[in-house]
Amino acid sequence: MRKKAVLACSICKSRNYTTEKKKSDNEERIGMKMFCKVCNEHTLHLETK
């Protein structure tokens, strides 16, 4: 089963992307380096709740 995750920019805190992740016992937050339209550069996007 998959779970929805919302990704937010670590610099401007803008929620730009959604993705799905595997549902597991150790609920670790995911992070991806993606393009932020607000910052106009590639930044680290972390999972929010």
Secondary structure, DSSP 8 states (H G I E B T S, - for coil): -EEEEEEEETTT--EEEEEEEE--SS----EEEEEETTTTEEEEEEEE-
